[in-house]
Amino acid sequence: MSKFLKEGYASLAPYVPGEQPKEKKYIKLNTNESPFPPSMRAQTLAKAELEKLMLYPDPDCKALTKAIAKRYEVGDNQVIVNNGSDETLYFAFLAYCDEKRPAVFLDITYGFYQVFADMVGCPSVKIPLNADFSVPVDELKKANGTIFLANPNAPTGLVLSLDKIEEIVAADRERVVVVDEAYVDFGAESSVKLLKKYDNLLVTQTFSKSRSLAGARLGFGIAGAEIIADLQRIKYSTNPYNVNRTTAAAGLGAIEDEAYFQANCQKIIDSRTWAKAQLESLGFTCTDSKANFLFAKSDRIGGEALYLALKDAGVLVRHFKTERIKDYNRITVGSQEEMQVLIDKIKTILEARK
């Protein structure tokens, strides 16, 4: 780093994205991308915008905002569209976290929460997951600060029921609860329906996973009109043109193609069920993931050893060195063909260790 970097940023520990290797071709099961291409409707609308790239996009993403609002049965003024759900989350940290309101999140969860807290310069409070990786609801209910809760959680894939989320939201109406639903479409119930009762709830979602637009960078937040106005104030004070016109058009097409979205979610759920059964037949322990990934460990091989052996065999999965989860690997649910290759490779690796 240069000598000119602000002192507060010199000690930042940046988020580490999943590997995006270019040296060889891998089966990529490490970054929770969809194995399916964007819908044809999304592709068609995006392509139509290419000839207009000399013009700024609509900063309000009006057409997409209206489509999201219709899809989730909320008002247009309850939706904000941003450059990935990460940007919506970052805006929430900027808006609702400070010295008096620390960021509260679980000790094993999405790694960007700590990065955002450090960027904003607010204190953070990490609440440990229970021994079985379940969420300690009572601890969150009494925590002081702005709560960030991934549901399903990452990397465990475990879901907190809607009634438990409501308990957390209702426990203190003077604080904001942010529910990060990046993986909600693969088997969880969205908290959006709670917005009819609570004005201290913000729900974030992404187009990266279930709608096959990870490369487009598109996400959104849904909340009461006042919270959305807060986030819009921050957006228009930083980068009002944060969503390019091709991405906004692709998002509109993806929202409109409900049948394609539902079919792909079901395929991933089916492949997840199959792959989990296969892993368990090989002696693996898997969490009850409701995301587009599995979280698995084996007594026959360590987490890092399996990750490295699979990488050598041309399959990438995600391994974390955190002490509590170092024996696990997070495995994206790819196509059925990719999952078959994964299982075959694991069988070969385990056989070689006998």
Residue pairs with C-beta under 8 A, 6 or more apart in sequence:
1 10
8 121
11 118
12 115
12 118
12 119
13 114
13 115
13 118
14 115
15 111
15 112
15 115
16 111
17 31
18 30
18 31
18 32
18 316
18 318
19 30
19 31
19 316
20 31
21 316
24 314
25 314
26 311
26 314
26 315
26 316
27 314
27 315
27 316
27 334
27 338
27 341
27 342
28 316
28 332
28 334
29 315
29 316
29 317
29 331
29 332
29 333
29 334
29 338
29 342
30 316
30 317
30 318
30 330
30 332
31 214
31 318
31 332
32 154
32 183
32 208
32 209
32 291
32 292
32 293
32 330
32 332
33 208
33 209
33 214
33 332
34 208
34 209
34 210
34 211
34 212
34 214
34 264
34 268
34 292
35 268
35 333
35 334
35 335
35 338
36 212
36 264
36 267
36 335
37 43
37 212
38 46
38 211
38 212
38 213
38 216
38 250
38 253
38 254
39 211
39 212
39 253
39 254
39 257
39 260
39 261
40 257
40 260
41 253
41 254
41 256
41 257
41 260
42 211
42 212
42 213
42 249
42 250
42 251
42 252
42 253
42 254
42 257
43 250
43 253
44 253
45 249
45 250
45 252
45 253
46 216
46 246
46 247
46 249
46 250
46 253
47 246
48 249
49 245
49 246
49 248
49 249
50 246
52 245
53 245
53 246
55 245
56 241
57 241
57 243
57 244
57 245
57 248
58 245
58 248
59 236
59 240
59 241
59 242
61 81
61 243
61 248
61 251
63 248
63 252
64 81
64 248
64 251
64 252
64 255
65 76
65 79
65 80
65 81
65 220
66 76
67 252
67 255
67 256
68 79
68 81
68 220
68 222
68 255
69 75
69 76
69 78
69 79
71 255
71 258
72 79
72 190
72 192
72 222
74 192
74 195
74 222
75 225
77 225
77 228
77 229
78 195
78 222
78 223
78 224
78 225
78 228
79 220
79 221
79 222
79 228
80 88
80 91
80 220
80 221
80 228
80 231
80 232
80 235
81 218
81 219
81 220
81 243
81 248
81 251
82 88
82 91
82 218
82 219
82 220
82 221
82 235
82 242
82 243
83 217
83 218
83 219
83 239
83 242
83 243
84 206
84 208
84 217
84 218
84 219
85 180
85 182
85 204
85 205
85 206
85 208
85 219
85 220
85 221
86 112
86 219
87 219
87 242
88 204
88 219
88 220
88 221
88 231
89 112
89 113
89 116
89 148
89 178
89 180
89 204
90 116
90 119
91 221
91 231
91 234
91 235
92 146
92 148
92 176
92 178
92 202
92 204
92 221
92 231
93 103
93 116
93 117
93 119
93 120
93 122
93 146
94 120
94 234
95 230
95 231
95 234
96 146
96 176
96 178
96 230
97 103
97 117
97 120
97 122
97 145
97 146
98 120
98 122
99 122
99 123
101 122
101 144
101 145
101 146
101 175
102 117
102 122
102 123
102 124
102 125
102 144
102 145
102 146
103 113
103 116
103 117
103 120
103 122
103 123
103 124
103 125
103 145
103 146
103 148
104 124
104 125
104 127
104 140
104 143
104 144
104 145
104 146
104 147
104 148
105 113
105 114
105 124
105 125
105 126
105 127
105 147
105 148
105 149
106 126
106 127
106 128
106 129
106 135
106 149
106 150
106 153
107 126
107 127
107 128
107 129
107 324
108 129
108 133
108 153
108 155
108 156
108 322
108 324
108 325
109 148
109 149
109 150
109 153
109 154
110 150
110 154
110 180
110 182
113 124
113 148
114 124
114 126
117 123
117 124
118 124
123 145
125 143
125 144
125 145
127 136
127 139
127 140
127 143
128 136
129 135
129 136
129 156
129 324
130 136
133 153
133 156
133 158
133 287
134 158
135 149
135 153
135 158
135 160
135 164
137 160
137 164
137 167
137 168
140 147
140 149
140 168
140 171
141 167
141 168
141 171
141 172
142 171
144 175
145 175
146 175
146 176
146 177
146 178
147 168
147 175
147 176
147 177
147 178
148 178
148 180
149 160
149 165
149 168
149 177
149 178
149 179
149 180
150 179
150 180
150 182
150 183
151 159
151 160
151 165
151 179
151 180
151 181
151 184
151 188
151 191
152 158
152 159
152 183
152 184
152 186
152 187
152 188
152 289
152 290
152 291
153 159
153 160
154 182
154 183
154 291
154 293
154 330
155 293
155 295
155 318
155 320
155 325
155 328
155 330
156 287
156 289
156 295
157 183
157 287
157 288
157 289
157 290
157 291
157 293
157 294
157 295
158 287
158 288
158 289
158 290
159 187
159 188
159 189
159 288
159 290
161 189
162 189
162 191
162 193
162 194
165 177
165 179
165 191
165 194
166 194
166 197
166 198
168 177
169 177
169 191
169 194
169 198
169 200
169 201
170 198
172 200
173 198
173 199
173 200
174 200
175 200
176 200
176 201
176 202
176 227
177 200
177 201
177 202
178 202
178 203
178 204
179 191
179 201
179 202
179 203
179 204
180 204
181 188
181 190
181 191
181 203
181 204
181 205
182 204
182 205
182 206
182 208
182 209
183 209
183 290
183 291
183 292
183 293
184 190
184 205
185 209
185 210
185 261
185 265
186 209
186 210
186 265
186 268
186 269
186 272
186 290
186 291
186 292
187 269
187 290
187 291
188 290
190 203
190 205
191 201
191 203
192 203
192 222
194 201
195 201
195 203
195 222
195 223
195 224
198 224
199 224
199 226
199 227
201 223
201 224
202 221
202 222
202 223
202 227
202 231
203 221
203 222
203 223
204 219
204 220
204 221
204 222
205 219
205 220
205 221
205 222
206 218
206 219
206 220
207 213
207 216
207 218
207 219
207 250
207 251
207 254
208 214
208 217
208 218
208 219
209 292
210 261
210 264
210 265
210 268
210 292
211 251
211 254
211 255
211 261
212 254
212 264
213 247
213 250
213 251
213 254
216 246
216 247
216 250
216 251
217 247
218 243
218 247
218 248
218 250
218 251
221 228
221 231
223 231
235 242
243 251
254 261
267 336
268 292
268 333
270 336
271 333
271 334
271 335
271 336
271 339
272 289
272 292
272 294
272 333
274 336
274 339
275 294
275 331
275 333
275 339
275 342
275 343
276 286
276 289
276 294
276 296
278 339
278 343
279 286
279 294
279 296
279 343
279 346
280 286
282 298
282 343
282 346
282 347
282 350
283 298
283 299
283 300
284 296
284 297
284 298
285 296
285 297
285 298
285 299
286 294
286 295
286 296
287 294
287 295
287 296
289 295
292 332
292 333
293 330
293 331
293 332
293 333
294 330
294 331
294 333
295 325
295 328
295 329
295 330
295 331
296 328
296 329
296 331
297 303
297 327
297 328
297 329
298 306
298 350
300 350
300 353
301 309
301 349
301 350
301 353
302 326
302 327
303 319
303 325
303 326
303 327
303 328
303 329
304 319
304 321
304 326
306 317
306 319
306 329
306 346
306 349
307 317
307 318
307 319
307 329
309 349
310 316
310 317
310 342
310 345
310 346
310 349
313 345
313 348
313 349
314 345
315 341
315 342
315 345
317 329
317 330
317 331
317 332
317 342
318 329
318 330
318 331
318 332
319 326
319 328
319 329
319 330
320 326
320 328
320 330
331 342
333 339
334 342
